[in-house]
């Protein structure tokens, strides 16, 4: 395992295209550390851990479901990559993105003061052992044996997982993107600013509602797509229905963005109101957000009906699915 698997790891990472492979010694060296660290973490937190250190049972919280759903998505994505002989892509999905999913879940649990769920962590570990086996077989076999599994990992069937819940993935992306935006705002805050408020909106301005309603009229539910002439039709519709000609550019940009949302998550991407509980997700994750931003106190409020004197330049940045951190 010490040199064979890291070498295979670096070979898989060398590239999938017809271009010359780019084998990096640094990748192989980093893989030695990464594989060793993950073995130690799994052993410490799952295999040798006190059972009471983790939650158990059938009841799963929101972030447990998000982590489980992300694991299922990546298992399927890795399978598709390997079937297409795209080993770099398979390594990216089956190792690097699996690590990111676990790290986000672990950080959320630690910062929120909630123990990880043994069932979803075990599901992640057992899935990881199988999907990385084509690249790092020795590492997988050692882990498989440590987990108390019979036979060989290389002969074990590919993990059977449920379909990705794209609505849940959208909620996870909402928290992830929001935190990235909050970090940006916190980094630009002036020295001495200590008050932090997360502003949330459920409704779009009227011009965006009009654009979404037009998109709904153009969507073919049977095929799950728009017509090939969609962007051309949008230009025609904008010229006729948008009174402020300076606004046409923003309408085109907004509809193009929402079109990608629809392609990713279906018709719900055209909802004129945010389809999930933004306030609920943010409030449940408030300890995590405060820890990640290194802020002592953060409150979450609805922009509509807010009693605080929110500046216009801040308020105009708030839209459904895109909360804003206001610091002062």
SVG drawing of the C-alpha trace seen along z (x, -y; Angstrom):
<svg xmlns="http://www.w3.org/2000/svg" viewBox="-47 -53 55 67">
<polyline fill="none" stroke="black" stroke-width="0.4" points="0.0,0.0 2.9,-2.3 4.0,-2.9 1.8,-0.8 -1.5,-2.5 -0.1,-6.1 1.5,-5.3 -1.8,-4.1 -3.5,-7.1 -1.1,-9.4 -1.5,-7.5 -5.3,-7.8 -4.9,-11.5 -2.5,-11.9 -5.4,-12.6 -8.2,-11.1 -7.8,-12.8 -5.7,-12.0 -3.1,-14.5 0.1,-13.3 -0.4,-12.0 0.9,-14.3 2.3,-12.0 3.2,-14.1 5.4,-12.8 3.9,-15.4 0.5,-13.8 1.8,-10.3 3.5,-11.8 0.3,-13.6 -1.6,-10.4 0.6,-8.6 -0.4,-11.1 -4.0,-11.3 -4.6,-7.5 -2.8,-7.1 -4.8,-9.9 -8.1,-8.6 -7.3,-5.1 -6.4,-6.5 -9.6,-8.7 -11.8,-5.8 -10.2,-3.5 -10.4,-6.1 -13.9,-7.3 -15.7,-4.2 -13.9,-0.9 -12.3,-1.4 -14.6,-4.2 -16.9,-4.0 -20.4,-3.3 -21.9,-6.0 -19.7,-8.7 -22.0,-8.7 -25.8,-8.9 -27.6,-5.9 -31.2,-4.8 -33.4,-5.4 -34.1,-9.1 -31.9,-11.3 -31.5,-15.0 -31.4,-17.4 -27.6,-17.3 -27.5,-13.5 -29.8,-13.2 -27.7,-15.7 -24.5,-13.7 -26.2,-10.4 -27.6,-12.0 -24.2,-13.4 -22.6,-9.9 -25.3,-8.3 -24.7,-10.9 -21.0,-10.4 -21.2,-6.6 -23.3,-6.9 -21.1,-9.5 -18.0,-7.4 -19.6,-4.4 -20.4,-6.4 -16.9,-7.7 -15.2,-4.3 -17.6,-2.8 -16.5,-5.4 -12.8,-4.7 -12.5,-8.3 -10.2,-7.4 -9.2,-11.0 -12.9,-12.0 -13.6,-8.8 -10.9,-9.7 -12.2,-13.2 -15.7,-12.0 -14.8,-8.8 -12.1,-10.3 -11.7,-14.1 -15.4,-15.0 -16.2,-12.2 -13.6,-13.8 -15.2,-17.2 -18.7,-15.8 -17.4,-14.1 -15.4,-17.2 -18.5,-19.5 -20.6,-17.0 -18.0,-16.6 -17.4,-20.4 -21.2,-21.0 -21.6,-18.4 -18.6,-19.6 -19.5,-23.3 -23.2,-22.6 -22.3,-20.4 -24.1,-17.4 -22.6,-13.9 -22.2,-12.4 -24.7,-9.6 -23.0,-6.2 -25.2,-4.8 -24.5,-7.5 -20.8,-7.6 -20.6,-3.8 -22.5,-4.0 -19.9,-6.6 -16.9,-4.4 -18.2,-1.2 -19.0,-3.0 -15.6,-4.6 -13.9,-1.3 -15.6,0.1 -15.6,-2.8 -11.9,-3.6 -10.9,0.1 -10.2,0.0 -7.5,-2.6 -6.2,-1.8 -7.0,2.0 -4.5,2.6 -5.9,-0.3 -9.4,0.9 -8.7,4.5 -7.1,3.4 -10.1,1.2 -12.6,3.9 -10.9,6.4 -10.9,3.8 -14.6,3.3 -15.1,7.0 -16.4,7.7 -16.1,11.2 -14.3,11.9 -12.4,9.4 -13.3,5.8 -12.4,6.3 -15.1,9.0 -17.7,7.1 -20.7,5.8 -20.8,2.1 -22.7,0.2 -26.5,0.2 -27.7,-3.4 -30.9,-5.3 -31.4,-8.0 -30.0,-11.4 -32.6,-13.7 -32.0,-16.8 -34.2,-18.9 -32.0,-18.0 -28.9,-18.6 -30.3,-22.1 -30.7,-22.8 -27.1,-21.7 -25.9,-23.9 -27.8,-26.8 -26.0,-26.5 -22.6,-25.9 -23.0,-28.9 -24.4,-31.1 -21.5,-30.4 -19.1,-31.2 -20.9,-34.5 -20.9,-35.3 -17.1,-34.7 -16.7,-37.2 -18.7,-39.8 -17.1,-39.1 -13.6,-39.5 -14.6,-42.9 -15.9,-44.1 -14.3,-47.2 -12.3,-46.8 -14.6,-47.2 -17.8,-46.0 -19.3,-43.4 -23.0,-43.2 -23.9,-40.6 -27.3,-39.9 -28.3,-37.4 -31.0,-38.9 -33.4,-36.4 -36.0,-37.0 -38.7,-34.6 -40.1,-36.8 -38.5,-37.9 -39.0,-41.5 -41.8,-41.7 -39.5,-41.8 -38.0,-38.5 -41.5,-37.0 -42.5,-38.0 -39.5,-36.3 -40.1,-33.1 -43.7,-33.0 -42.6,-33.4 -40.1,-30.5 -42.9,-28.3 -45.0,-29.0 -42.1,-27.9 -41.2,-24.7 -42.2,-21.3 -42.9,-19.1 -43.1,-16.0 -39.6,-16.3 -38.3,-18.2 -36.7,-20.9 -37.1,-24.1 -37.3,-24.6 -34.1,-24.9 -35.1,-28.5 -35.5,-29.4 -32.8,-32.1 -34.0,-33.6 -37.6,-33.7 -36.4,-35.3 -34.8,-38.1 -38.0,-38.7 -40.1,-38.5 -37.8,-40.9 -37.9,-43.5 -41.7,-43.5 -42.4,-43.1 -39.6,-44.8 -40.3,-48.5 -37.0,-49.7 -34.5,-48.8 -31.6,-49.0 -33.2,-46.1 -33.2,-43.8 -29.6,-42.8 -30.4,-41.8 -33.4,-39.8 -31.3,-37.9 -28.7,-37.1 -31.3,-36.1 -33.2,-33.8 -29.9,-32.2 -29.0,-31.4 -32.4,-30.1 -32.4,-27.9 -29.3,-26.1 -31.1,-25.7 -34.0,-24.1 -31.7,-21.8 -30.2,-20.7 -33.2,-20.4 -36.3,-20.4 -39.4,-22.5 -38.9,-23.7 -36.1,-25.9 -38.8,-28.2 -40.8,-28.6 -41.6,-32.3 -41.0,-31.7 -38.1,-29.9 -39.3,-26.2 -37.5,-25.4 -37.3,-26.9 -34.2,-29.1 -34.8,-30.5 -35.0,-27.0 -31.8,-25.8 -29.8,-28.9 -31.2,-28.8 -30.4,-25.1 -26.9,-25.8 -26.3,-29.1 -23.6,-27.6 -21.8,-26.2 -22.0,-29.6 -20.8,-31.5 -17.8,-29.2 -16.9,-29.2 -17.1,-33.1 -15.4,-33.5 -18.3,-35.7 -19.7,-35.7 -23.2,-36.5 -25.3,-36.3 -29.0,-36.7 -31.2,-35.6 -34.1,-37.9 -36.6,-38.1 -36.0,-41.2 -39.7,-41.9 -41.1,-43.4 -37.6,-43.8 -37.4,-46.7 -33.7,-47.2 -32.6,-50.2 -31.2,-48.0 -29.4,-50.2 -30.8,-49.9 -27.5,-48.8 -27.6,-45.8 -31.3,-45.0 -31.1,-44.9 -28.6,-42.0 -31.0,-39.8 -33.2,-37.4 -34.8,-34.0 -32.0,-31.4 -29.4,-34.1 -29.3,-35.6 -26.9,-38.4 -24.7,-38.9 -25.0,-42.5 -22.2,-43.7 -22.0,-47.0"/>
</svg>
